[in-house]
């Protein structure tokens, strides 16, 4: 038996490839399935099952394509969803044999109603590990408010109560030595406060995970896990529906997205389709020159999550400007969250546009020292585009909080005729923010390089730190 956790940092997502005696399972695969097929071929094993822990909201699973290409059976826990493809709906407690090992499906509703965990027993029949999906994370549990975005009758209160009983009756009764392998880690929007660790023993989780505290009553548990939930990204319900109903083959999505376009064809395509021009280069490169009205979301950050948060229409036509050679990576990462309508990329990247003599736009970007002088001599307001929780923790004195997460609301706080200094934590989000507002006629935003990290290090600006009321004496 061999277990491989395939962790994708930009989505904070863990898929699993497990094989024994010539047979394999894949748990919660990503959209692109070639790596799993190649792995099976290299190992000389046949993928027998594709185990899905639930209908994912934060990414489009590769289960449909993988089943077609491998002949494997897709397995979900008990549910009544109108699934648009061949699937095996398992019963609670059903056992699946894979080589010399077995998996038992444990139905654990709460995050969603079909949420299930897979309990692995080794060749000796001993419990070894459990694959908990979004039911149990390291340090947290799955948020109970996502399914209601698809089925309104499933309130977060109802789901939280289901989760309480699933954890106590199905998970906490299992032995402490079990290894817990969840679907997500820190950075995912599927929980509130996940650990950066991607696996742990169940015993340690019982003693450290707040949601597994045996002293919590049901009402206390519900209050604990529903307090502080922020609205999920708009693309979550769309991804759920794609995972239930089916989707276009990734091969077709990739073929379309990998269409190289000359500058002239790029312009014509943009005019004909109303496509969003998405520039995925580094923020520092983007500010130096970009196609007017294009939006920067750098591929080296939490790219897919920010696209899903800021591009509200999942079917939005998209034209790409990338660093040459990274086009396939960008198309792939867009498709992971359901943005399948990429129409092609600018052949030769921004350099080709620049050489063509077409108009180029820029965003002023300055050092912290320059920003300090401007703020002091011109009384310029400072805009902090970090999340409210980040701002509340610590921020530049008198800075305005205009979170990128809610850019449409944040934009209303600014005056197009005024000049602002804009920063985030490190320089990634501030350029996204500035590019979006630039496309909407805000021409006087100045990016502060290095963000709040550089601001604190410089010790130029006065910083206000949050003080817990209980410590105020």
N, C-alpha and C positions, 0 to 999 in steps of 0.2 A: 504494500500500500504506500502510495506517495500523495501528499497533499501540497498543492501549490496555490498560494494566494497571489492573485494578479491585481496589484493595487495601482489605480490610476489617480495620481495626486490632484490633477486639476478638477476632477469631479469628486475627490475624496471617496472613491468607490472601490469596493473589493469584489472581484469575481474569483471563482475557485475552479481549478482543474484537478480532479482527484481520480486516480486510476489504481486498479488492482487486477492482476492476472488477465490482462488483455482487454479489459473493459474500463470505460471511463464515464464520469459525469462532469458536466459543466454547470456551475451554479451562478445565476444572475450574470450572463455574459454581456459584454459591451456590444455596441451596434456592429462594429466591424469584426467578422468572424474568422477571417483567414488565419490569424494567429492560433486559434484553437484547433483548426483543421490541420495546420502545419505541425502543431505539437503532437496531435494524435498520430500523424503519419510518422514523425520522427521516433515516437515511442513504440510504434507498432500496435496501437490499441484502437478499439472501436468506441466511439462516443455512443453510449447506450441511452442515457437520459439527459435532458436539460431541465434542471430543477429551478423553478422560479419561486422566490419567497413571497412575492406579491406583484400586483400591477404597479410597476415603478412610476413615480411622478417626476423624478429629477433627471431621468435619462431614458432613452429608448433602448430597450434590451435587444440583443441580437438573436433572440431565441427562434424567431420565425425563419430567418435566413439559415441559421445553423442547423435547424431541423431539416430543412430542404436539402442542404448540402451533405449532411452526415447520415441522414436516416434516423436520427435519434428521436425519441418521444419527449414532447414537452409535458411537464408535470406542473400543475397548480394545485393549491389546497382547495377545500370546499368553497364553492361560490356559484352564483347564478347569473353571472355576467354573460351578455350575448357575445361570446368570443368568436372572432371572425376567421378562425383557422383550426386545424386539427390539434387536439390537446387531450391529455388524460387528466380528468378531475379526480384527484385522490381523496380517499376517505381519511379521517383522523385516525392515526395509528397504522396506516397502510405501510407495508415494508417493501423496499425495492432492493433486489440483490444485484450487486455489481462486482463481478469477479468473486473474490473471497470475502468481501465486506458487504455491509448492508446499511441502508438508510431508512429510518422510520420518520414519516411525516407527522409532525405535531401541529395541529391546527391552533394558532395563537392569535385570534382576532384582537384588534385594538388599534394598531397603526392604520390598518384597513381591515375589512371584514374577512378577506381571504388570506390574510397574512399567515404564513406557516414557517416553521423551523424544521430543519432536517438533522436528525440525530444519527451520527455515524457510529456503528459498531465494527470493531476490527475482526480479523479472521477468527479470533477466539470467542467472538460474541460479546466482548467487553465494550462498554461505552467508552468512546474515545474523544469525540468532539461534537459540537453542535453549531449549525450554520443558521444564524438567527435573523438574517435579513434586516429589516427595520424594526423588529420587535424589541431586541435588546442590543444596545451599543455598548462600547466600553465607556463607562461613566455616565451613561444616559439611556433613554429609551426613545422609541419613535414617537414623533409628535402625533396627536390624535385628531388633528383638524384638517388633514389633507383630503380624506375621502369625501367629506361633506361638500367639497368643491365640485364633485361629480354627482354625488347622491345627496341632495339637500337634507333628507330625513335623517341622515347619519350625522347628528350633531357631535361636536367634540366631546361633550359630556358623556354621551352614550358610548362613544369609542373609547374614551379614557376608562370607563368602568369595565368595558370588555378587556382592556389591556391589564387592568388591575388583577382580574381573575386569571387571565392567561399566564401572567408572570408567576402568580402565587400557586396556581394549580398545575401548570405544565413545566415551568422553568425552574423555579426555586426548589422543587422537590427532587431535582436531579443531583447527582453526586458532585462534590466540590472539585474533583480533579478534572472534570470536563474542560476542554479548551473551547472558548467562545470565539467564533469567527463571524463578525457582523458584516453587513453590506456597506457600511460607511464609517468614516472617522472624522476627525476635526476638520471643519470647513464645510461640511455638508449642511444644507438647509433642512434636512429631514429630522434633525433633533435640535436641542437648544445648546448643549454644552458638552459635546463629545470629546473624549480624550484623543490625543495625537497617536496613542498606541492603537494598533490595528487588530490585536487579539489579547486574550487574557484567560485566566482560569475562572471558572464560574464561582469558585469559593472566594476568590479575591473580589469579584464583583458583588457578591452577597454582602461583603463587609465594607465596601467602599462606594457602591453605586447608590445614590440617594433614593432612587425609585424602587430598590429592592429592600429597603428598610422594613423589616417585618413589623415594626411598631406602628407604621402608617395605617390608619383606617382607610376605608375606601374613599370617603369624602376628602380626607387629607391628601391622599394620593392624587385625586382628580385636581384639587386645587394646586398641588405642587407642580404637576406636569403641564397644566394649562396656563399657569401664570407666566407672563413675559413672552408669549409667542408673538412673533412678528408676522405680518402677512407673507405668505410664500410667493416666490416668483410667479409671474403670470403664465409662464409656459407649463407649469406643473400639471394642470388639468388636461392640457392638450397632449402631453406625453402619456398620461394615463390612458386616454382614449386611443392613442396610437398603439399602445401595448395591448389593449383589449381587442381592438378591431382589426389591427394589422397595418402594414405600411409598405411603401415602395421599397423594392430591393435596394440595399446599399450599393450594389454594383451599378445600378442605373443612376443613383444619386451622384456617385463618384464620377461616372463617365460625363455627366452633364457639367458638374462643377469643375472638372479638369479641362474645360474648353478654353484654349488660349485665345485672347482677343487683342487685335491691334488697337492702337489708340483710337483710330477712326471707328472701328467696330464697337469698341467699348463705349464711346460717346453715343453712338446710334442705339445700342442696346439699352443704355440708361434712359434715353429719351423715349424709346418705344415701350418700355416696360414700367417705368417709374421705379426702377430698382434702387435700393439703398446701396450706396458705395461704402463698403466696409474696409477700412485700412487697418491691417493687423500688425503693422510694423511697431518697433519699439517707440514708446512715447517721445523719447529724446530725438528720434529721427523724424517722427511725424511733425513736431512743432516747427522744424526747420523748413518744411515745405510739404504741401499736400494738395490733392484735388479739391477745389472749392466744394463745400457742402458735404464732403465725406466725413465719416465718423471713425474715430480711432478707438479700437478695443484691441490692445496688444495680445498677441497669441501666447506670450510668455507669462501672462498672469492667469487669473481664474477666468479664462476667456469664455468658455461655454456658459458658465453661470451668469456672467455679465451680459452676454448676448441675450440669454433667456430673460433676464431681468429688464433689459432696456428696449429690446425689439419686441414689441407687444404682439405683433402678428406673426405667428409661427410660419405662415405661408408667404411671408414677405419675400419678393424677389431680391436677391443679393448679388452684387458684383464685387469681386475681391481685388484688393491691392495688397500684395504680400511681399515679404522678402523672397526673392527668386529661390526656388527649390523647396519652399514650404507650402506650396499650394495644396498638395494632397493632405498634409497634416491639418490645414485649416478646414478644408471641406469635411474631413473625417470628424473633427471635433464639433463642427456645426451640426452634423447629422446625429451625433450622439444625443443631442437634446432636441432633435426633431426639426431642425432648420434645414430642410431638404431642397429648398428652391434656390440653390446657388446656380447662377446662370453662366459663370465662367470667371476668368481672372485676367487682369491686365498683363499681357505678355511683355516681359522685360521690367515689370514693376514700375514704381514711381519714376525711376530713372528714364524710362521710355516716355512717360508723360512730360517730364521736365525737358527732355531733349526735343519734344515736338513743338515747343513754343506756346503751348496752351497756357491759360492762366493758372497761376500757383498761389495758394494762400498760405499764411503762416500764423502761428500763435506765439506771442512774446513769452519767453521763459527765462527767468532770472534766478540768481543765487539768493540764498537767505540774506546775505549781507546787503545785496542790492535792494531786496524787498524791504528790509528794515529801514534803509535810508528813504525809500519812496514813501513808506508808511509814515515815517516821522516828519518828513518835509512837506508831504502833500495830504496828510490825514486820510490816506486811502483805507477803505474798509477791507477787512480780511474775511474771506469765505472759506469755511472748513467743510469739505464735502464727505467727510468720514461718516460712518453710521452714528446715530444719536448716542448709542451706548459708548462708543469710543470718545465722542465729544464730551459726554457727561463725565467720563473718567478723568480727562485732562485736556485742556485746550488753551489756545492763546487768548489772553485777556481781551474781552470785548469782541472776539471773533463771532461771526454769524454762522450758525450751523445750517447747511443746505445739503442734506444727504443725497449722494448720487443715486441711492436706491429708489428715491422718489423724485427723480429729476423733474418731472412735469410740475409737481407741486413746488419743488425748490426753486425752479425758474421764476415763479411768481414773486419770490422774495427780492429779486434783483431788478434794477432799473437799466434798460438798454443804454441810456445816455451816461451812466456812471462807469468809472473804472474800478475794478476790484482785483485784489490779490487772492488767488485761489490755491488752496493746498489740500492734500489728503494725508495719508500716512507716509507714503514713500515716493509719490510722483506718478503712479499708475492711474488712479481714479481721477485725479485732478485734470489730466489731459483728456480723459474720456468726457468728463463734465464740460470742459472748455470747448471741445470739438462739437458736442451736441448743441451747446448754446451758440457757438459761432455759426452753425448752420441755420440757426433761428434768428440771426441778426444781432447777437450780442458780440460786438467787436472790440470790447475794452476789457477783456479778462486777461490777467497776467498770471501765468503759472509759476508757482514757487518750487524750484527744483529740490528734490529730496524730501519734500513734504514735512510733516510734523517731526519726523525723526531728525532731520537736519536742523529744523527750528530749535528743538530742544538742545541739540548738541552745540549749537552756536551760542546759546545763552544770551541772544540779542533781545528776544521778545519776552515779555512777562507772561508766564504760564500759570493758569489757574488749575489747581488740582482739586478733585472732588474730595470732600471730607464727609465721612459717614456721620449722620446726625447723632448716633449713639455715642460718638467720641467727642462731641462738642460739649465742653464743660465751662 
